[in-house]
Amino acid sequence: MTSPSQPGSQAQNRFERHPRLTIACLLAFMLLDADLGCTAAYRKWFDPERQTRKIRVRSERFDHGLAPLLCTPDRWGDLRYTTCTNSLGMRHASPRHIVPASSGPRIIVTGDSFTEGLGYDFDDTFVGRISARLSEDGVETLNGGVSSYYPGIHLRRTRDLLDIEGL
């Protein structure tokens, strides 16, 4: 009869019975973990496309918004599009300066990600389409929509546009 400490004993676990397989599995898991970690670090710190997308900014006055006068590639899920902003930090077809006094009527559309047109170029958003149509009649349309805005932020942002920006 063999004792549990002798080789060939039934008390050996499968790791002891298959040391090469155990080492190969451990190495495979370590390599997979290192690969996932390096990929995550690259995407977070070194992805050049991500570095150009710093269009979302914090705001002391109304929590968050879009950086002014930028035009940068962006993505939302699998959708790739370009986000451009005007001098007020609102989405626009291209970066441009907005003067406080308009020469004609002006409409500001406020809202959240749907109004901002998250995932679409400006011309394909509903505000972009309204803007294209109304510009023929001399009406300026501004897209004040920003992802995650709620009524309280809309009120602060509108007051900011009227009182501080002088629209």
Biotite code that builds the C-alpha atoms (Angstrom):
import biotite.structure as struc

atoms = struc.array([
    struc.Atom([0.000, 0.000, 0.000], chain_id="A", res_id=1, res_name="MET", atom_name="CA", element="C"),
    struc.Atom([1.288, 3.460, -0.843], chain_id="A", res_id=2, res_name="THR", atom_name="CA", element="C"),
    struc.Atom([1.203, 6.398, 1.531], chain_id="A", res_id=3, res_name="SER", atom_name="CA", element="C"),
    struc.Atom([-0.323, 9.742, 0.427], chain_id="A", res_id=4, res_name="PRO", atom_name="CA", element="C"),
    struc.Atom([3.109, 11.385, 0.326], chain_id="A", res_id=5, res_name="SER", atom_name="CA", element="C"),
    struc.Atom([4.596, 8.882, -2.139], chain_id="A", res_id=6, res_name="GLN", atom_name="CA", element="C"),
    struc.Atom([4.659, 9.595, -5.908], chain_id="A", res_id=7, res_name="PRO", atom_name="CA", element="C"),
    struc.Atom([1.756, 8.023, -7.753], chain_id="A", res_id=8, res_name="GLY", atom_name="CA", element="C"),
    struc.Atom([-0.495, 8.432, -4.761], chain_id="A", res_id=9, res_name="SER", atom_name="CA", element="C"),
    struc.Atom([-4.200, 9.007, -5.374], chain_id="A", res_id=10, res_name="GLN", atom_name="CA", element="C"),
    struc.Atom([-4.051, 12.022, -3.016], chain_id="A", res_id=11, res_name="ALA", atom_name="CA", element="C"),
    struc.Atom([-2.154, 14.140, -5.588], chain_id="A", res_id=12, res_name="GLN", atom_name="CA", element="C"),
    struc.Atom([-4.238, 16.944, -7.047], chain_id="A", res_id=13, res_name="ASN", atom_name="CA", element="C"),
    struc.Atom([-4.454, 17.589, -10.777], chain_id="A", res_id=14, res_name="ARG", atom_name="CA", element="C"),
    struc.Atom([-1.921, 20.459, -10.578], chain_id="A", res_id=15, res_name="PHE", atom_name="CA", element="C"),
    struc.Atom([0.664, 18.105, -9.179], chain_id="A", res_id=16, res_name="GLU", atom_name="CA", element="C"),
    struc.Atom([-0.211, 15.436, -11.749], chain_id="A", res_id=17, res_name="ARG", atom_name="CA", element="C"),
    struc.Atom([0.065, 17.893, -14.711], chain_id="A", res_id=18, res_name="HIS", atom_name="CA", element="C"),
    struc.Atom([2.697, 20.497, -13.796], chain_id="A", res_id=19, res_name="PRO", atom_name="CA", element="C"),
    struc.Atom([3.446, 21.505, -17.422], chain_id="A", res_id=20, res_name="ARG", atom_name="CA", element="C"),
    struc.Atom([-0.224, 22.093, -18.184], chain_id="A", res_id=21, res_name="LEU", atom_name="CA", element="C"),
    struc.Atom([-0.591, 24.090, -14.957], chain_id="A", res_id=22, res_name="THR", atom_name="CA", element="C"),
    struc.Atom([2.367, 26.320, -15.835], chain_id="A", res_id=23, res_name="ILE", atom_name="CA", element="C"),
    struc.Atom([1.116, 26.789, -19.428], chain_id="A", res_id=24, res_name="ALA", atom_name="CA", element="C"),
    struc.Atom([-2.347, 27.818, -18.183], chain_id="A", res_id=25, res_name="CYS", atom_name="CA", element="C"),
    struc.Atom([-0.897, 30.250, -15.645], chain_id="A", res_id=26, res_name="LEU", atom_name="CA", element="C"),
    struc.Atom([1.337, 31.827, -18.299], chain_id="A", res_id=27, res_name="LEU", atom_name="CA", element="C"),
    struc.Atom([-1.592, 32.135, -20.713], chain_id="A", res_id=28, res_name="ALA", atom_name="CA", element="C"),
    struc.Atom([-3.715, 33.884, -18.065], chain_id="A", res_id=29, res_name="PHE", atom_name="CA", element="C"),
    struc.Atom([-0.833, 36.200, -17.146], chain_id="A", res_id=30, res_name="MET", atom_name="CA", element="C"),
    struc.Atom([-0.252, 37.141, -20.801], chain_id="A", res_id=31, res_name="LEU", atom_name="CA", element="C"),
    struc.Atom([-3.968, 37.747, -21.348], chain_id="A", res_id=32, res_name="LEU", atom_name="CA", element="C"),
    struc.Atom([-4.136, 39.932, -18.225], chain_id="A", res_id=33, res_name="ASP", atom_name="CA", element="C"),
    struc.Atom([-1.053, 41.907, -19.300], chain_id="A", res_id=34, res_name="ALA", atom_name="CA", element="C"),
    struc.Atom([-2.471, 42.371, -22.806], chain_id="A", res_id=35, res_name="ASP", atom_name="CA", element="C"),
    struc.Atom([-5.822, 43.634, -21.495], chain_id="A", res_id=36, res_name="LEU", atom_name="CA", element="C"),
    struc.Atom([-4.060, 45.965, -19.060], chain_id="A", res_id=37, res_name="GLY", atom_name="CA", element="C"),
    struc.Atom([-1.788, 47.425, -21.738], chain_id="A", res_id=38, res_name="CYS", atom_name="CA", element="C"),
    struc.Atom([-4.712, 47.889, -24.129], chain_id="A", res_id=39, res_name="THR", atom_name="CA", element="C"),
    struc.Atom([-6.723, 49.728, -21.476], chain_id="A", res_id=40, res_name="ALA", atom_name="CA", element="C"),
    struc.Atom([-3.743, 51.938, -20.583], chain_id="A", res_id=41, res_name="ALA", atom_name="CA", element="C"),
    struc.Atom([-3.123, 52.757, -24.239], chain_id="A", res_id=42, res_name="TYR", atom_name="CA", element="C"),
    struc.Atom([-6.741, 53.724, -24.810], chain_id="A", res_id=43, res_name="ARG", atom_name="CA", element="C"),
    struc.Atom([-6.799, 55.851, -21.676], chain_id="A", res_id=44, res_name="LYS", atom_name="CA", element="C"),
    struc.Atom([-3.495, 57.699, -21.988], chain_id="A", res_id=45, res_name="TRP", atom_name="CA", element="C"),
    struc.Atom([-1.935, 57.303, -25.432], chain_id="A", res_id=46, res_name="PHE", atom_name="CA", element="C"),
    struc.Atom([-4.743, 56.941, -27.990], chain_id="A", res_id=47, res_name="ASP", atom_name="CA", element="C"),
    struc.Atom([-4.175, 59.948, -30.282], chain_id="A", res_id=48, res_name="PRO", atom_name="CA", element="C"),
    struc.Atom([-7.804, 59.966, -31.441], chain_id="A", res_id=49, res_name="GLU", atom_name="CA", element="C"),
    struc.Atom([-8.990, 60.188, -27.830], chain_id="A", res_id=50, res_name="ARG", atom_name="CA", element="C"),
    struc.Atom([-6.603, 63.059, -27.125], chain_id="A", res_id=51, res_name="GLN", atom_name="CA", element="C"),
    struc.Atom([-8.216, 65.203, -29.816], chain_id="A", res_id=52, res_name="THR", atom_name="CA", element="C"),
    struc.Atom([-11.729, 64.632, -28.457], chain_id="A", res_id=53, res_name="ARG", atom_name="CA", element="C"),
    struc.Atom([-11.462, 66.862, -25.387], chain_id="A", res_id=54, res_name="LYS", atom_name="CA", element="C"),
    struc.Atom([-14.623, 68.664, -26.362], chain_id="A", res_id=55, res_name="ILE", atom_name="CA", element="C"),
    struc.Atom([-16.559, 67.997, -23.149], chain_id="A", res_id=56, res_name="ARG", atom_name="CA", element="C"),
    struc.Atom([-15.620, 70.417, -20.365], chain_id="A", res_id=57, res_name="VAL", atom_name="CA", element="C"),
    struc.Atom([-16.642, 71.208, -16.789], chain_id="A", res_id=58, res_name="ARG", atom_name="CA", element="C"),
    struc.Atom([-18.312, 74.525, -16.085], chain_id="A", res_id=59, res_name="SER", atom_name="CA", element="C"),
    struc.Atom([-18.502, 76.399, -12.789], chain_id="A", res_id=60, res_name="GLU", atom_name="CA", element="C"),
    struc.Atom([-21.695, 78.167, -13.882], chain_id="A", res_id=61, res_name="ARG", atom_name="CA", element="C"),
    struc.Atom([-23.734, 75.335, -15.405], chain_id="A", res_id=62, res_name="PHE", atom_name="CA", element="C"),
    struc.Atom([-21.978, 72.061, -14.492], chain_id="A", res_id=63, res_name="ASP", atom_name="CA", element="C"),
    struc.Atom([-20.730, 70.928, -17.917], chain_id="A", res_id=64, res_name="HIS", atom_name="CA", element="C"),
    struc.Atom([-20.765, 71.838, -21.572], chain_id="A", res_id=65, res_name="GLY", atom_name="CA", element="C"),
    struc.Atom([-18.808, 71.849, -24.803], chain_id="A", res_id=66, res_name="LEU", atom_name="CA", element="C"),
    struc.Atom([-15.480, 73.610, -25.324], chain_id="A", res_id=67, res_name="ALA", atom_name="CA", element="C"),
    struc.Atom([-15.748, 76.676, -27.584], chain_id="A", res_id=68, res_name="PRO", atom_name="CA", element="C"),
    struc.Atom([-14.322, 76.987, -31.094], chain_id="A", res_id=69, res_name="LEU", atom_name="CA", element="C"),
    struc.Atom([-13.312, 73.371, -31.704], chain_id="A", res_id=70, res_name="LEU", atom_name="CA", element="C"),
    struc.Atom([-13.820, 70.959, -34.550], chain_id="A", res_id=71, res_name="CYS", atom_name="CA", element="C"),
    struc.Atom([-12.759, 67.428, -33.770], chain_id="A", res_id=72, res_name="THR", atom_name="CA", element="C"),
    struc.Atom([-13.531, 63.839, -34.749], chain_id="A", res_id=73, res_name="PRO", atom_name="CA", element="C"),
    struc.Atom([-15.757, 62.176, -32.195], chain_id="A", res_id=74, res_name="ASP", atom_name="CA", element="C"),
    struc.Atom([-17.509, 58.881, -31.684], chain_id="A", res_id=75, res_name="ARG", atom_name="CA", element="C"),
    struc.Atom([-20.518, 57.531, -29.888], chain_id="A", res_id=76, res_name="TRP", atom_name="CA", element="C"),
    struc.Atom([-20.496, 53.759, -29.807], chain_id="A", res_id=77, res_name="GLY", atom_name="CA", element="C"),
    struc.Atom([-19.797, 52.633, -33.362], chain_id="A", res_id=78, res_name="ASP", atom_name="CA", element="C"),
    struc.Atom([-20.858, 55.966, -34.866], chain_id="A", res_id=79, res_name="LEU", atom_name="CA", element="C"),
    struc.Atom([-18.076, 58.290, -35.983], chain_id="A", res_id=80, res_name="ARG", atom_name="CA", element="C"),
    struc.Atom([-18.809, 61.938, -36.641], chain_id="A", res_id=81, res_name="TYR", atom_name="CA", element="C"),
    struc.Atom([-17.337, 65.419, -36.331], chain_id="A", res_id=82, res_name="THR", atom_name="CA", element="C"),
    struc.Atom([-18.232, 67.791, -33.512], chain_id="A", res_id=83, res_name="THR", atom_name="CA", element="C"),
    struc.Atom([-17.705, 71.500, -34.145], chain_id="A", res_id=84, res_name="CYS", atom_name="CA", element="C"),
    struc.Atom([-18.564, 74.253, -31.686], chain_id="A", res_id=85, res_name="THR", atom_name="CA", element="C"),
    struc.Atom([-19.037, 77.991, -31.918], chain_id="A", res_id=86, res_name="ASN", atom_name="CA", element="C"),
    struc.Atom([-17.655, 80.646, -29.550], chain_id="A", res_id=87, res_name="SER", atom_name="CA", element="C"),
    struc.Atom([-20.476, 79.971, -27.060], chain_id="A", res_id=88, res_name="LEU", atom_name="CA", element="C"),
    struc.Atom([-19.646, 76.262, -26.807], chain_id="A", res_id=89, res_name="GLY", atom_name="CA", element="C"),
    struc.Atom([-22.664, 75.160, -28.845], chain_id="A", res_id=90, res_name="MET", atom_name="CA", element="C"),
    struc.Atom([-22.645, 72.630, -31.685], chain_id="A", res_id=91, res_name="ARG", atom_name="CA", element="C"),
    struc.Atom([-22.447, 74.203, -35.084], chain_id="A", res_id=92, res_name="HIS", atom_name="CA", element="C"),
    struc.Atom([-21.580, 73.188, -38.632], chain_id="A", res_id=93, res_name="ALA", atom_name="CA", element="C"),
    struc.Atom([-18.125, 74.777, -38.234], chain_id="A", res_id=94, res_name="SER", atom_name="CA", element="C"),
    struc.Atom([-16.279, 76.795, -35.586], chain_id="A", res_id=95, res_name="PRO", atom_name="CA", element="C"),
    struc.Atom([-17.373, 80.415, -35.727], chain_id="A", res_id=96, res_name="ARG", atom_name="CA", element="C"),
    struc.Atom([-17.704, 83.451, -33.503], chain_id="A", res_id=97, res_name="HIS", atom_name="CA", element="C"),
    struc.Atom([-21.229, 84.382, -32.362], chain_id="A", res_id=98, res_name="ILE", atom_name="CA", element="C"),
    struc.Atom([-21.845, 88.099, -31.837], chain_id="A", res_id=99, res_name="VAL", atom_name="CA", element="C"),
    struc.Atom([-24.229, 89.031, -28.992], chain_id="A", res_id=100, res_name="PRO", atom_name="CA", element="C"),
    struc.Atom([-26.414, 91.288, -31.155], chain_id="A", res_id=101, res_name="ALA", atom_name="CA", element="C"),
    struc.Atom([-27.920, 89.452, -34.088], chain_id="A", res_id=102, res_name="SER", atom_name="CA", element="C"),
    struc.Atom([-28.827, 91.273, -37.293], chain_id="A", res_id=103, res_name="SER", atom_name="CA", element="C"),
    struc.Atom([-32.009, 89.209, -37.528], chain_id="A", res_id=104, res_name="GLY", atom_name="CA", element="C"),
    struc.Atom([-34.118, 86.769, -35.553], chain_id="A", res_id=105, res_name="PRO", atom_name="CA", element="C"),
    struc.Atom([-32.298, 84.147, -33.520], chain_id="A", res_id=106, res_name="ARG", atom_name="CA", element="C"),
    struc.Atom([-33.569, 80.837, -32.116], chain_id="A", res_id=107, res_name="ILE", atom_name="CA", element="C"),
    struc.Atom([-31.742, 78.883, -29.412], chain_id="A", res_id=108, res_name="ILE", atom_name="CA", element="C"),
    struc.Atom([-32.764, 75.232, -29.155], chain_id="A", res_id=109, res_name="VAL", atom_name="CA", element="C"),
    struc.Atom([-31.938, 73.677, -25.772], chain_id="A", res_id=110, res_name="THR", atom_name="CA", element="C"),
    struc.Atom([-32.030, 70.019, -24.833], chain_id="A", res_id=111, res_name="GLY", atom_name="CA", element="C"),
    struc.Atom([-29.937, 67.000, -24.012], chain_id="A", res_id=112, res_name="ASP", atom_name="CA", element="C"),
    struc.Atom([-28.075, 64.457, -26.176], chain_id="A", res_id=113, res_name="SER", atom_name="CA", element="C"),
    struc.Atom([-30.942, 64.204, -28.665], chain_id="A", res_id=114, res_name="PHE", atom_name="CA", element="C"),
    struc.Atom([-30.853, 67.950, -29.295], chain_id="A", res_id=115, res_name="THR", atom_name="CA", element="C"),
    struc.Atom([-27.053, 67.980, -29.341], chain_id="A", res_id=116, res_name="GLU", atom_name="CA", element="C"),
    struc.Atom([-27.225, 65.315, -32.016], chain_id="A", res_id=117, res_name="GLY", atom_name="CA", element="C"),
    struc.Atom([-24.882, 62.878, -30.310], chain_id="A", res_id=118, res_name="LEU", atom_name="CA", element="C"),
    struc.Atom([-23.525, 60.476, -32.920], chain_id="A", res_id=119, res_name="GLY", atom_name="CA", element="C"),
    struc.Atom([-24.290, 62.616, -35.974], chain_id="A", res_id=120, res_name="TYR", atom_name="CA", element="C"),
    struc.Atom([-22.650, 65.398, -37.941], chain_id="A", res_id=121, res_name="ASP", atom_name="CA", element="C"),
    struc.Atom([-24.355, 68.753, -37.325], chain_id="A", res_id=122, res_name="PHE", atom_name="CA", element="C"),
    struc.Atom([-26.091, 68.839, -40.711], chain_id="A", res_id=123, res_name="ASP", atom_name="CA", element="C"),
    struc.Atom([-27.764, 65.478, -39.970], chain_id="A", res_id=124, res_name="ASP", atom_name="CA", element="C"),
    struc.Atom([-29.242, 66.556, -36.600], chain_id="A", res_id=125, res_name="THR", atom_name="CA", element="C"),
    struc.Atom([-32.735, 67.965, -36.336], chain_id="A", res_id=126, res_name="PHE", atom_name="CA", element="C"),
    struc.Atom([-31.295, 71.333, -35.239], chain_id="A", res_id=127, res_name="VAL", atom_name="CA", element="C"),
    struc.Atom([-28.945, 71.283, -38.240], chain_id="A", res_id=128, res_name="GLY", atom_name="CA", element="C"),
    struc.Atom([-31.867, 70.635, -40.575], chain_id="A", res_id=129, res_name="ARG", atom_name="CA", element="C"),
    struc.Atom([-33.956, 73.394, -38.986], chain_id="A", res_id=130, res_name="ILE", atom_name="CA", element="C"),
    struc.Atom([-30.951, 75.719, -39.198], chain_id="A", res_id=131, res_name="SER", atom_name="CA", element="C"),
    struc.Atom([-30.444, 74.991, -42.903], chain_id="A", res_id=132, res_name="ALA", atom_name="CA", element="C"),
    struc.Atom([-34.086, 75.685, -43.665], chain_id="A", res_id=133, res_name="ARG", atom_name="CA", element="C"),
    struc.Atom([-34.456, 78.822, -41.517], chain_id="A", res_id=134, res_name="LEU", atom_name="CA", element="C"),
    struc.Atom([-31.172, 80.369, -42.663], chain_id="A", res_id=135, res_name="SER", atom_name="CA", element="C"),
    struc.Atom([-32.831, 80.807, -46.074], chain_id="A", res_id=136, res_name="GLU", atom_name="CA", element="C"),
    struc.Atom([-35.239, 83.196, -44.314], chain_id="A", res_id=137, res_name="ASP", atom_name="CA", element="C"),
    struc.Atom([-32.487, 85.000, -42.397], chain_id="A", res_id=138, res_name="GLY", atom_name="CA", element="C"),
    struc.Atom([-33.111, 83.254, -39.058], chain_id="A", res_id=139, res_name="VAL", atom_name="CA", element="C"),
    struc.Atom([-30.043, 82.199, -37.052], chain_id="A", res_id=140, res_name="GLU", atom_name="CA", element="C"),
    struc.Atom([-30.456, 78.923, -35.155], chain_id="A", res_id=141, res_name="THR", atom_name="CA", element="C"),
    struc.Atom([-28.157, 77.956, -32.271], chain_id="A", res_id=142, res_name="LEU", atom_name="CA", element="C"),
    struc.Atom([-27.912, 74.419, -30.898], chain_id="A", res_id=143, res_name="ASN", atom_name="CA", element="C"),
    struc.Atom([-27.771, 74.714, -27.098], chain_id="A", res_id=144, res_name="GLY", atom_name="CA", element="C"),
    struc.Atom([-28.222, 70.995, -26.507], chain_id="A", res_id=145, res_name="GLY", atom_name="CA", element="C"),
    struc.Atom([-25.606, 69.143, -24.464], chain_id="A", res_id=146, res_name="VAL", atom_name="CA", element="C"),
    struc.Atom([-25.619, 65.525, -23.378], chain_id="A", res_id=147, res_name="SER", atom_name="CA", element="C"),
    struc.Atom([-26.997, 64.985, -19.834], chain_id="A", res_id=148, res_name="SER", atom_name="CA", element="C"),
    struc.Atom([-28.580, 68.420, -19.508], chain_id="A", res_id=149, res_name="TYR", atom_name="CA", element="C"),
    struc.Atom([-31.709, 68.580, -17.360], chain_id="A", res_id=150, res_name="TYR", atom_name="CA", element="C"),
    struc.Atom([-34.174, 71.466, -16.761], chain_id="A", res_id=151, res_name="PRO", atom_name="CA", element="C"),
    struc.Atom([-32.122, 73.070, -13.975], chain_id="A", res_id=152, res_name="GLY", atom_name="CA", element="C"),
    struc.Atom([-29.052, 73.249, -16.196], chain_id="A", res_id=153, res_name="ILE", atom_name="CA", element="C"),
    struc.Atom([-31.147, 74.572, -19.096], chain_id="A", res_id=154, res_name="HIS", atom_name="CA", element="C"),
    struc.Atom([-32.299, 77.441, -16.881], chain_id="A", res_id=155, res_name="LEU", atom_name="CA", element="C"),
    struc.Atom([-28.754, 78.262, -15.681], chain_id="A", res_id=156, res_name="ARG", atom_name="CA", element="C"),
    struc.Atom([-27.364, 78.017, -19.210], chain_id="A", res_id=157, res_name="ARG", atom_name="CA", element="C"),
    struc.Atom([-30.099, 80.261, -20.639], chain_id="A", res_id=158, res_name="THR", atom_name="CA", element="C"),
    struc.Atom([-29.548, 82.847, -17.883], chain_id="A", res_id=159, res_name="ARG", atom_name="CA", element="C"),
    struc.Atom([-25.828, 82.683, -18.624], chain_id="A", res_id=160, res_name="ASP", atom_name="CA", element="C"),
    struc.Atom([-26.417, 83.322, -22.328], chain_id="A", res_id=161, res_name="LEU", atom_name="CA", element="C"),
    struc.Atom([-28.706, 86.280, -21.600], chain_id="A", res_id=162, res_name="LEU", atom_name="CA", element="C"),
    struc.Atom([-26.966, 87.900, -18.624], chain_id="A", res_id=163, res_name="ASP", atom_name="CA", element="C"),
    struc.Atom([-23.282, 87.121, -19.111], chain_id="A", res_id=164, res_name="ILE", atom_name="CA", element="C"),
    struc.Atom([-22.926, 86.572, -22.872], chain_id="A", res_id=165, res_name="GLU", atom_name="CA", element="C"),
    struc.Atom([-25.398, 89.361, -23.636], chain_id="A", res_id=166, res_name="GLY", atom_name="CA", element="C"),
    struc.Atom([-27.500, 87.549, -26.240], chain_id="A", res_id=167, res_name="LEU", atom_name="CA", element="C"),
])
